[in-house]
Amino acid sequence: MSSPGPQRTGAQILWEALRREGVEVVFGYPGGAIMPAYDALLDSPIRHVLVRHEQGAAHMADGYARVSGKVGVAIATSGPGATNLVTGIATAMLDSVPLVCITGQVGSKSLGSDAFQETDITGVTLPITKHNYLVTKVDDIAKTIREAFYVASSGRPGPVLVDITKDAQQAATVPVWSDAPVRLPGYRPDHRAQSAELSRAAEMIDAAKRPVILAGHGIIKADATPLLRDFVAKTGMPVASTLLGLGGFPATHPLSLGMMGMHGEAWVNHAIQEADLLVALGMRFDDRVTGKLDTFAPNAKKIHCELDPAEINKNVRVDVALIGDVKDTLDALMPLVSRRERVDWLGRIRELKGDSAVRDIQQMPPAGRLFAAHVMHDLWRITQGNALVVTDVGQHQMWEAQYYKHDHPRKLVTSGGLGTMGFALPAALGARFAAPKEEIWVITGDGGFQMTACELSTIAQENVKLNIAIINNGYLGMVRQWQQFFYDGRYSATPLKSPDFVKLAEAHGLMGLRVTSRNEVEPAVARARATAGTVLIDFRVEQEDAVYPMVPAGAALHDMIRRPSPIVETAEDD
Ligand SMILES: Cc1ncc(C[n+]2csc(CCOP(=O)(O)OP(=O)(O)O)c2C)c(N)n1
């Protein structure tokens, strides 16, 4: 259905098209090739957040999308503006986050002439977008934006880039708005699991003696948490989570095992290795999850519930593939499976926990020292597990995953697939727009924080409330840990000098606090929570602690480096 109206410029059509997609906020930075759009923005009801670097715009749109479940929008000029988006686009691609990135492009007549600020951004982003468009005609803008939102959010979500030439933004036309469902030749995002496969899967689940569910990001994306809870209640299967799956099944549920993989809990990895059936739900057998592939879960049959057919048998060969939305699949499986209690298997898993508890750093008396894990644990306790946590990448990210127990979906925002340092601060600002009332904690390293610290200015300008915890160990900690374990302790380019973070916060008109011992954690966190504006806390933690357990890259999942036991002696050895 189309309804003709008065003439509009391409720039005006762009904002109207975004409004029609339900967009309320965009994150961006202006420049020559996108100036017509920025001029028309003044007459649009859409809120624009002026970032300090376009990478921040993409991460903000990403954080917004992950928390809201909607499409996030970033906007930038051509050339350097567009290329600055690249890391954020790749981050969203690897974690299947729906973004629409809009870039200005040089005039259509100059394309290919190496014009000022010309970059072939559709060429650059081809492998890191789900789809991208170069729009050179004003008449294509409305239709392309509609398609872009559809592609970004349908099926397995992902980023879409729309590059619009300056002359297309300036030209005028009578826009044609369509409400008809978008149909794209060759694009079939919807799949449904076949009934024969569903029956086979149900038989395997009923017959299994040692099954484990592997719950991934797909559970959260499909809003399938309540259904998964019912499915687990019926089948009695314990649940291991991927990093991005945390919160998709309540961490404090008796059948929640915790995180699997490189820094997963030891008993979880052992349970997977001993399992006779893995039921993978919305996860993609990433190498950080499987360890060495030919030794991964050697005795287990595998059922893979996944929306993207390209993931089936990509890394791990599976016995049954249930291709479709994981919520629909669980819905269809539910009546087919029998009620089970798996007393022996759960008993065995309890045994597998073995001495994990005594190795846990939580058992270690702080003796005046501040451990990052203690900070995470205290944050979890003080916020009663209800905060929305946005992490950066490194050791602190893994400690957060281990010690901040997430009971709810969309409460952990982290860059899993690309592992992008600098993600947390801008992603948290984006999350703030999606969840205006939630308590948000940014947990970041001293290294990653400095990659996008310029966004403190954006936070100040937007006058928003965030709580920022810098886990300051004076190193690029995760790389230092690898150097400690695998490069004979030769610390190459990992010791890190930082600015005075408290003064940096203050320079932005924000409150800065410093914490150097465990007894200061609670008062500082309480002060941050009670303060209306953004507060940054510089946690000076133990400098050379390591994240345990660790499956070395390429090792079998059960070959973990464990925290030396008993840890009290280790502390004295240090
Ligand atoms: C953009 C980017 N560059 C490099 C890396 C490689 N890398 C992974 S973790 C890490 C160290 C992170 O240090 P820091 O932010 O201080 O956090 P910590 O590990 O100490 O908690 C590095 C350099 C990365 N993941 N992303």
The ligand as a Gaussian input file, in Angstrom:
#p B3LYP/6-31G(d) Opt

LIG

1 1
 C       40.775000      -3.952000      20.121000
 C       41.534000      -5.079000      20.745000
 N       42.883000      -5.087000      20.704000
 C       43.574000      -6.098000      21.284000
 C       42.930000      -7.117000      21.900000
 C       43.689000      -8.272000      22.526000
 N       43.459000      -8.326000      23.982000
 C       42.561000      -9.153000      24.544000
 S       42.448000      -8.979000      26.205000
 C       43.631000      -7.803000      26.200000
 C       44.075000      -7.148000      27.489000
 C       43.004000      -6.348000      28.106000
 O       43.568000      -5.571000      29.124000
 P       42.661000      -4.723000      30.088000
 O       41.706000      -3.916000      29.328000
 O       43.527000      -3.964000      31.022000
 O       41.807000      -5.834000      30.847000
 P       42.312000      -7.046000      31.795000
 O       42.605000      -8.215000      30.941000
 O       43.539000      -6.562000      32.536000
 O       41.159000      -7.285000      32.709000
 C       44.101000      -7.561000      24.904000
 C       45.173000      -6.594000      24.572000
 C       41.508000      -7.082000      21.885000
 N       40.786000      -8.068000      22.416000
 N       40.849000      -6.050000      21.324000

